[in-house]
Amino acid sequence: MFVSVPATSANLGPGFDTLGLAVDLRNEIIIKPSKFLSISTHGEGADNPKIKKNSLFLSIFNENYKRLTDRSDNFRFEFHNRIPISRGLGSSSAVIVAALSAAYTAADKKYNKREILNQALRYEHHPDNITPAVMGGFNVACVEGDRVYSKKRRMPEYLRAVVVVPNRTISTAKSRTILPKMYRKEEVVYSLSRTAYMTALFMSESWDLLRIASKDKLHQARRMKMMPELFDVQKTALKHGALMSTLSGSGSTFFNLAYDKDAPKIAEALEKRFPHFRVFTLKLDNHGVITKS
């Protein structure tokens, strides 16, 4: 059995807890029946004892495999991690989506992606990362009761993500504590209008207007102050042709969308300016989670 889940970039500036898209940087898990539990971890987090245990994955997998089969069987899990951990690229959401999809596959139960998405909401209460992780593409999502309602747009082949991954993290929990409990009406309207506008631009493929739509007054600048170099990352990317440049999730990664012809020069400028950061040039992903029995 095989499960593959893409990295995701959430918020995209103003779309706080609402907008997200998938990029072609994938975690893969190979699963085989076994007489006893066996885990091997390769790639990102392989030298981290907490990550090597894959406690979150195993907890969700075992809970749902038991629910689906009323059995507790053993498996060998081989994790190949490519998504940087705790950097704002949806590594936790990828684990949740992978564990659920693996449980259904191992239990030999048919499912649709909407079912996986709604199950994932039990473990991650914001839909911005889990939705593109399941569905792929660009997604706008909201939650009503215990269900995620979302709309997907496939991303064209001529766009690229240039992703800047700093050498240290910004804690999601900590970054939420620095956000104000109350906002001015003008701030809310500013970001709400750009969220709506950005959604329309993605749906109509009007990429050249994204620089205006991706501005935000609710969370982004406040979080970027925790790592001031990120203001320079954004400035450098936009100067060299990025269509938009936004904090990925709560950070510390920065997401830049570009035409494929412009991506190399943007990546080169960022690598030169920030040699201690990692820079990935990635295709966008339209598939979401993939499973094979």
N, C-alpha and C positions, 0 to 999 in steps of 0.2 A: 504494500500500500504506500501511496505517495501523496503528500500534501504540500502545496506551494502557495505562499501568501505574499503579496507585494507590500513594500513600504508605502506610506501615505504622508501627504502634507495637508495639515488641517488649518482652518481659519482663513488662509489666503488673504490676510489683512483684515478687512472689516467683518468677515463672515464668522464671527466668534461662535464656536461650538455648532456651526451650521454647515459650512462649506468645506470640501476636501476633495483631493484627487489622488490617484494612485500612480506611482512611478515604478519603473522596471528594475527594481532592486529587491530580490526575493529571499525569504527564508524558506528552506525546504526541509521536510521531515520524511524519513523513510521508516515505515512501521512494519514489523514482522511478529507473528505469534512466537511466544517463547515460553519455556518452562519457568522462567523467573524474570523479574523486572531487570532490564538492562538499559543504560543510557550512555550515549556518547555524544559529545558536543564539539563541533568544529567551527572555526571562524570567530565572529564577534562573541565575546563573553566566554570563550573556551577556557581562559585562564582565571575566570572569576568563579570561586566556589559556589556562590549563591546562584549564579546563572547556570552553572553546570548541572545543578540539581533539577532545574526546570520545574520548580514547585508549582508555579501557576498553571503551566500547561498540564501537568499530571493531575492536579486537583480538578480542573475543569474536565479533562478527558475522562477520568475515573468516575466522576459524578454523573456525567451524561452517558457514558457507556453502560453504567449500572442502570440508569433510568431507562435506557433503550432495550437492554437485553435481560435485566435482572440477574446479571452475572458479574463476577470480578475476575477477569482473566489477566494473564501477564503478557507483556509485549516487550520487544526490543525497539527502542526509539533511537534513531540516528539523526541528530539535528545538525543542519548546515546553515549557520546564521550569517547573513550578509547585511542585515539592517542594523546600523549603529544603535546601541542601547542607551536609552535615556537621553536622546538628542533631539526629540521632536519629530521623528520620522515614523511614529506609530508602532514602535517595537512591541509595546504592551498589547495594543489592539491586534497586531499580527499573531501574537501568542494565543489570544482569546479565540480569534477566528480559526486559527489552525487547530486548536484543541477540539473545538466543536465539530469542525468538518472531519477531523480524524475520528472522533467518536462515532459519528454517523457512518463513516466509511467502514470502520472496523466492525461495527454492528451490522453491516450489510443492510442498512436502512436507506430507502430512497428519501431524498429531501430536495427542497428548492432553496435558492439563495435567500429568499425573503425569510424563510424559517430560521436559517442560520443567523441572519442579521437580528431578528427579534430575540433570539436566544442570547446573542452577544450583548444585547442591551442589559441583561441581568448582571453582567460583570463590568460593563463600561457604560456609564449613564449618559455620556455625550455621544451623539451619532456621527461626529465629523470625521473621525478616523475609522471607526468600524465599518461605516457604509462603503467608502471606496475600497477598503480591504476586502470586503465581500464582493462588491459589484464591479470594481475597476472603473476607470474613467473619472470624469468630473461629476461630483454629486452635490446636490443641495438637499438637506435632510432636516426633518423636525420630528419631535416625539409627541405622541398623543397617547396617554395611558401607558400601556406596556408595549407599544408598537412604534416602529420607525417608519415614517412616510418619507419617501425620497424619490428624486428624479435624477436620472443619469444622462450624461452626454458623452459619447465616445470622443476621444481626443485624436486629432489628425496626426499622421506620420511626420509631418514637416515641423513639428514642435519638439523641443527638448527641455528637460529640466537640468539646470546647472545648480547643484546642491553644494553648499559650503557647510562642512561639519567641523565646528570648533573642537579644540582639544580639552574642553571641560564642559560640564553639564549646567543646565538651569533646571532646578527642581520644579516640576509642574505644581506640586502642592505649595511650595514656597512662593512661586510666581503668582499663584492665585491670591495669596494673602496680601500682596502688595497692591492689588486692585481695589479701588474704592467701593464701599458698600452702596454708595449713591452716585449717580452721574447727572450732569446738567442736561437738560432737554436738548440743547444745541449739539452736545456731543453724541447723544443717542441718534438724533435725526441725521447727523453727518454720516455716521457709520451705517445706519440702517439704509439710507439712500444709496450708498455705495455698494452694500451687499446686494440690493435689488438690481442695481445697474450692472455689477459684475456678473451676476447670474444671467442677465439678458445678453451680455457680451459673450460669455462662454457658449450659450445656447445658439447664438447667431454667428459665432466664429469671428467676432469683431475684435481681433487681438490688439490692434494698434491703439485702442482706447483704454487698455487695462491699467496703464500707469496712473490714470485719474481714478479709476474704480477701486484700485487696491489700497488706497489711503484709508487710515483708520484713526479714531480718537478714543477707543475704549480700552485697549489692552496693549497694543504692540509697542509703542514708545516706552510705556511704563516698564514692560518686561525687558526691553533692550537696554535700559539703563543699568540692569544687573550685569551686563557685559557690554560696555560702551563701544568696543571695537565693532559691534554689529552695525552701528550707524555708518561706519566707513565701508563695511561689506556692502550694505545697501547702496550707498553712494557710488561705489566702484562699479557694481553690476549695472546700475542704470546708466552710468556714464558710457559704458562700453556696449550698450544696445539691448539690455534686458527689457522685455515687454512689461514685466512687473517683478518686484523684489520684496518678499515678505518673510516675516518670521514664520518658521515652520512649526505649527502647534504652539507650544509655550517656549520653544527654543531648546537648545541653543543653535540648532541648524537654521540656515537661511535658504529659502527656496527662490530660485530665479527661473522664470519662464522665458524662453527665447526661440526664435526661428532657428532651424538646424544650421543654417549658413552662418549665423552669428554666434552660436554656442562656443566654438573653439576659441575665439578671441576673448569672450567673456571669461571662460575658464582660465585662459592663460593670464589675463590681467589679475584675476583673483588669486591664482597660485603664486604669482610674483609678489603681490601685495601682502598675502597672508601665508607665508611658507610653512607656518606651524599648524595650519588648518588643512583638513582633507577636502578636496574638491572632486565631485563626481559629475560627469556629464551622462545623463540617462535618458532613455526613451520614456515616454509616458505609457502607462499600462491600461489596457482596456478590458482585461480578462478577470481581474480580481482573484479570489481564491480558486485554485485548481486542485482537484483530487483524482486519483486513479486507484482502482481496486487492485 
